[in-house]
Amino acid sequence: MDIEHFEELYVLQLQQLVDVERMLIESLPVMADAAHSADLGAALLVHLAQTKAQAKRLEGILTAMGEDATGIECEAMQGLIGEAEDIVESFDESPLRDFALIGAGEKVEHFEIAAYGTARSLARFLGRQDAVMLLEETLDEEKEADKKLTELAGTVVNPAEFSQEVEGS
């Protein structure tokens, strides 16, 4: 991959983010179905709706630039999604699986926060103010999703249920 200009790097970042969002559109419903906690499942479905809107924003930015909006493979996200899929397959439905799913979800959100922050910085550097606002909107949504997952980590397990599980081990 020969990237020699900031504009090329920016387009690559956006195209990889398209792939990221498409992978999440496929995996979030599976994770939501696997959740033991109704609150966790609902939060994942809310984020699914946001993810679909985020993909459309990215496609709009790329299309307005005259660039291909089909996406370029993002290997990092493939690994993170693979981890979430392993959790769904390896854990029985339980608060333990919910904790593991929350952890996998937070890794995804942290990756997206970094990737969208980079894309936004490149857009700002290149003077693409319209894209800066759209990328900032998505970045804020990703930060909020991470915050929600952190909050859920403190509520998905009933302390009494957890105590029984620990004592029974």
C-alpha positions in Angstrom: 0.0 0.0 0.0 1.7 3.2 -1.2 0.3 6.1 0.7 2.2 9.3 0.0 -0.3 12.1 0.9 -2.6 13.0 3.8 -5.6 12.8 1.5 -4.8 9.2 0.6 -4.5 8.3 4.3 -7.8 10.1 5.1 -9.6 8.1 2.4 -8.1 4.8 3.6 -9.2 5.6 7.2 -12.7 6.3 6.0 -12.9 3.2 3.8 -11.7 1.0 6.7 -14.3 2.6 9.0 -16.9 1.6 6.5 -15.8 -2.0 6.8 -15.7 -1.6 10.6 -19.3 -0.4 10.7 -20.5 -3.1 8.3 -18.9 -5.8 10.5 -20.7 -4.4 13.5 -24.0 -4.2 11.7 -23.7 -8.0 11.3 -22.4 -8.8 14.7 -24.4 -6.5 17.1 -27.7 -8.4 16.6 -25.9 -11.7 17.5 -24.4 -10.2 20.6 -27.7 -8.7 21.6 -29.4 -12.1 21.2 -26.7 -13.7 23.3 -27.0 -11.2 26.2 -28.5 -12.6 29.4 -29.4 -9.1 30.6 -32.3 -7.4 28.8 -30.6 -4.1 29.4 -27.4 -5.2 27.7 -29.4 -6.6 24.8 -31.4 -3.4 24.4 -28.2 -1.2 24.6 -26.6 -3.3 21.8 -29.7 -2.9 19.6 -29.7 0.9 20.2 -26.1 1.0 19.2 -27.0 -1.1 16.1 -29.3 1.7 15.0 -26.5 4.3 15.6 -24.0 2.1 13.7 -26.3 2.0 10.6 -26.5 5.8 10.7 -22.7 6.0 11.1 -22.1 3.8 8.1 -24.4 6.0 6.0 -22.4 9.1 7.2 -19.2 7.5 6.1 -20.6 6.5 2.8 -21.9 10.1 2.3 -18.5 11.6 3.1 -16.7 9.3 0.6 -19.3 9.7 -2.1 -19.1 13.5 -1.8 -15.3 13.2 -2.3 -15.9 11.0 -5.4 -14.3 8.0 -3.6 -15.3 4.4 -3.4 -17.6 3.8 -0.4 -17.5 0.0 -0.4 -14.9 -0.3 2.3 -11.5 -1.7 2.8 -10.9 -4.7 5.1 -10.0 -3.7 8.6 -8.0 -6.6 10.1 -8.0 -5.1 13.6 -11.8 -5.1 13.8 -12.0 -8.6 12.4 -10.0 -9.7 15.5 -12.2 -7.9 17.9 -15.4 -9.3 16.3 -13.8 -12.7 16.4 -13.3 -12.4 20.1 -17.0 -11.4 20.6 -18.1 -14.4 18.5 -15.9 -16.7 20.6 -17.6 -15.4 23.7 -21.0 -16.1 22.3 -20.0 -19.6 21.3 -17.9 -20.5 24.4 -20.0 -19.1 27.3 -23.4 -20.3 28.5 -26.1 -17.6 28.7 -25.3 -16.0 32.0 -24.1 -12.8 33.7 -20.6 -14.1 33.2 -21.1 -14.1 29.4 -22.6 -10.6 29.7 -19.4 -9.4 31.5 -17.3 -10.9 28.7 -19.5 -9.4 26.0 -19.3 -6.0 27.7 -15.5 -6.3 27.8 -15.4 -7.2 24.1 -17.8 -4.3 23.3 -15.6 -1.9 25.2 -12.6 -3.0 23.2 -14.6 -2.3 20.0 -15.6 1.1 21.2 -12.1 2.0 22.2 -10.9 1.0 18.8 -13.6 3.1 17.1 -12.9 6.1 19.3 -9.3 6.0 18.2 -10.1 5.4 14.6 -12.8 8.2 14.4 -10.5 10.5 16.3 -7.8 10.0 13.7 -10.2 10.4 10.8 -11.6 13.6 12.4 -8.1 15.0 12.9 -7.2 14.3 9.3 -10.4 15.9 8.1 -9.6 19.0 10.2 -6.1 19.1 8.8 -7.4 18.8 5.3 -9.9 21.6 5.8 -12.9 19.3 5.3 -15.1 21.1 7.9 -18.4 19.3 6.8 -16.8 15.9 7.4 -15.3 17.1 10.7 -18.8 17.7 12.1 -20.1 14.4 10.9 -17.1 12.5 12.3 -17.3 14.4 15.6 -21.0 13.3 15.8 -20.0 9.7 15.4 -17.1 10.1 17.8 -19.5 11.4 20.5 -21.8 8.5 19.9 -18.9 6.0 20.3 -17.9 7.6 23.5 -21.5 7.5 24.8 -21.7 3.8 23.8 -18.5 3.1 25.8 -19.9 4.9 28.8 -23.2 2.9 28.6 -21.2 -0.4 28.5 -19.2 0.7 31.6 -22.4 1.5 33.4 -24.0 -1.8 32.4 -20.9 -3.6 33.8 -21.9 -2.4 37.2 -25.5 -3.5 36.9 -25.7 -6.8 34.8 -25.0 -9.0 37.8 -27.1 -9.2 40.9 -24.5 -9.1 43.8 -26.3 -11.9 45.6 -26.3 -14.0 42.5 -22.6 -13.3 42.0 -21.8 -14.3 45.6 -23.6 -17.6 45.1 -21.6 -18.3 41.9 -18.3 -17.5 43.7 -19.2 -19.7 46.7 -20.2 -22.6 44.5 -17.0 -22.6 42.5 
